[in-house]
Amino acid sequence: MATDVSLVPVNKGRKLPPELLTADDIRALLAACSASAPTGVRNRALVVVLYRAGLRLDEALALLPDDIDVGGGVVHVGGRDSAPRHAHHDRAAGIDTAALALVEEWLGMRRTLGLPADGPLFCTLSGGPLHPAYVRQLLPRLAEKAGIDKRVHAQGLRHTHAAELAAEGLPAEVIQAQLGHESLASTDRYLRRIPPIDRIGALNRRQWSP
């Protein structure tokens, strides 16, 4: 049976160095999503979950609404039969209040649309699961609309999250737990893939005043 090439990642089998996004890039990416159309509200929430919680794409698409702990600022990842089965399953990823506000907006719209509470958090308007290929095509399309001259993809958002945590001085063990890596060696290899110029840029963007 022939494989639909549209469902295959364009970089399948290749390891390309990640391109980190700036805060301005992220704002432009979010602004490229409609703030009122249901799909736009959903896509903004998906972007911030990938960027601010550092989830893998399959982890984000496996989330249920109940996996979002608004009061605790936590995204519960894995640990269910329906979730992707990684060695790092069943973890709590932290997420900030600004990102949670966008996720809450989508949660409210889901309820308004009458979408099932036991269905995937990020779903179609009929309640079905989003296909990873949709997201792989969505992010470059949003980047082009936003005028971002970088490769924008889910793994790049995760790398940006990791680089920002490292730039803020968080211990490697904290970054490991947030990303769901099985070992510190995996986290170290992950951070080493970030080009030095991007790592320095992340450090330079840190805010401090005497």
C-alpha positions in Angstrom: 0.0 0.0 0.0 1.5 3.4 -1.0 2.3 5.9 1.7 0.7 9.4 1.5 3.7 11.6 1.2 1.8 14.5 2.9 1.7 12.4 6.1 5.5 12.0 6.2 7.6 14.6 7.9 9.7 16.4 5.3 12.9 15.9 7.4 12.2 12.2 8.1 15.5 10.4 8.5 17.5 13.7 8.7 18.7 15.5 11.9 18.7 19.2 11.2 20.0 21.6 13.8 17.1 23.4 15.7 16.4 27.0 15.0 15.4 28.8 18.2 12.5 31.3 18.1 12.6 34.6 19.9 9.8 36.0 22.0 8.9 38.3 19.1 8.7 35.2 16.8 6.3 33.5 19.2 4.1 36.6 19.4 4.0 36.9 15.7 3.2 33.2 15.4 0.3 33.5 17.8 -0.9 36.7 16.1 -1.1 34.7 12.8 -3.8 32.5 14.4 -7.3 33.9 14.5 -8.3 35.2 17.9 -12.0 34.5 17.3 -12.4 31.5 15.0 -12.5 28.2 16.9 -9.6 26.7 14.9 -7.5 29.8 15.6 -8.1 29.7 19.3 -7.3 26.0 19.3 -4.1 26.5 17.3 -2.9 29.3 19.7 -3.4 27.0 22.6 -1.5 24.2 20.9 1.4 26.4 20.1 1.8 27.6 23.7 1.6 24.0 25.1 4.4 23.0 22.7 6.4 26.1 23.5 5.7 26.9 27.2 5.4 23.3 28.5 7.9 21.7 26.1 5.7 18.8 25.1 6.5 16.5 22.1 3.9 16.8 19.4 2.5 13.3 20.1 2.2 14.1 23.8 0.3 17.3 23.1 -2.1 15.6 20.7 -2.8 12.8 23.2 -3.8 15.3 26.0 -7.4 15.2 27.4 -9.1 18.4 28.8 -8.7 16.9 32.3 -4.9 16.8 31.9 -4.8 20.6 32.2 -4.5 21.6 35.9 -5.3 25.3 35.7 -5.0 25.9 39.4 -1.7 24.0 39.8 -0.1 25.3 36.5 0.5 21.8 35.4 0.0 19.7 32.2 -0.3 16.0 33.1 1.5 14.0 30.3 1.0 10.3 29.6 0.2 7.6 32.0 -2.9 6.4 30.1 -3.5 3.7 27.6 -4.4 6.3 25.0 -1.2 8.3 25.5 2.0 7.7 23.6 4.0 5.2 25.5 7.5 6.6 26.2 9.8 5.6 28.9 9.2 9.0 30.4 5.3 8.6 30.6 3.2 10.0 33.4 4.9 13.3 34.3 3.8 16.7 35.3 5.1 19.5 33.1 4.9 23.0 34.4 3.3 25.8 32.4 3.0 29.5 33.1 -0.2 31.5 33.7 0.0 33.5 30.4 0.1 30.3 28.4 -2.6 28.7 30.6 -4.9 31.7 29.8 -4.8 30.8 26.1 -5.4 27.1 26.9 -8.3 28.1 29.1 -9.8 30.1 26.3 -9.8 27.0 24.1 -11.2 24.9 26.9 -14.1 27.3 27.2 -14.7 27.3 23.4 -14.6 23.5 23.4 -17.5 23.5 26.0 -19.4 26.1 24.0 -19.1 24.0 20.8 -20.3 20.9 22.8 -17.2 18.9 22.1 -16.9 15.7 24.3 -15.0 16.3 27.6 -13.5 12.8 27.3 -12.1 13.4 23.8 -8.7 14.8 22.8 -8.0 18.4 24.0 -6.7 19.4 20.6 -9.4 18.1 18.3 -11.2 18.9 15.1 -14.4 20.9 15.3 -16.3 17.6 15.1 -14.4 16.2 18.1 -12.0 13.9 16.3 -8.2 13.8 16.9 -5.9 16.1 15.1 -3.4 14.3 12.8 0.3 15.2 13.4 0.6 15.9 9.6 -1.9 18.7 10.1 0.3 20.4 12.7 3.4 19.8 10.6 1.8 21.7 7.8 0.2 24.3 10.0 3.3 25.6 11.7 5.2 26.5 8.6 2.1 28.1 7.2 1.7 30.3 10.3 5.4 31.2 10.2 5.1 32.3 6.6 2.0 34.4 7.4 3.9 35.9 10.4 7.0 36.7 8.3 9.3 34.4 10.3 12.2 33.3 8.2 13.0 30.2 10.1 12.0 26.5 10.1 9.1 26.5 12.6 8.0 23.0 13.8 6.9 21.4 17.0 10.4 20.1 17.9 11.8 23.6 17.4 9.3 25.0 19.9 10.4 22.3 22.4 14.1 23.1 21.8 13.3 26.8 22.3 11.6 25.9 25.6 14.7 23.9 26.7 17.1 26.6 25.7 15.1 29.2 27.7 15.1 27.0 30.8 18.9 26.6 30.5 19.4 30.3 29.9 17.4 31.1 33.0 19.8 28.9 35.0 17.5 26.0 35.9 19.3 22.9 37.0 19.8 20.1 34.5 17.6 17.8 36.6 14.7 20.2 36.4 15.0 20.5 32.6 15.2 16.7 32.4 12.0 16.3 34.4 10.2 19.0 32.4 11.2 17.5 29.0 10.6 13.9 30.1 14.0 12.6 29.3 15.0 9.2 30.7 18.4 10.4 31.7 20.5 13.5 32.2 22.7 12.3 29.3 19.7 12.7 27.0 19.1 16.2 28.2 22.8 17.1 27.8 22.8 15.8 24.2 19.5 17.6 23.6 20.9 21.0 24.7 24.2 20.4 22.9 22.3 20.2 19.6 21.4 23.9 20.1 23.8 26.0 17.9 26.1 28.2 20.1 24.9 31.4 18.4 21.3 30.5 19.4 22.4 29.6 22.9 24.2 32.9 23.3 21.2 34.7 21.9 18.9 33.1 24.5 21.4 34.3 27.2 21.5 37.8 25.8 17.7 38.0 25.9 17.6 37.5 29.7 16.1 40.5 31.5 18.1 42.1 34.3 18.6 45.6 35.6 20.9 46.8 38.4 
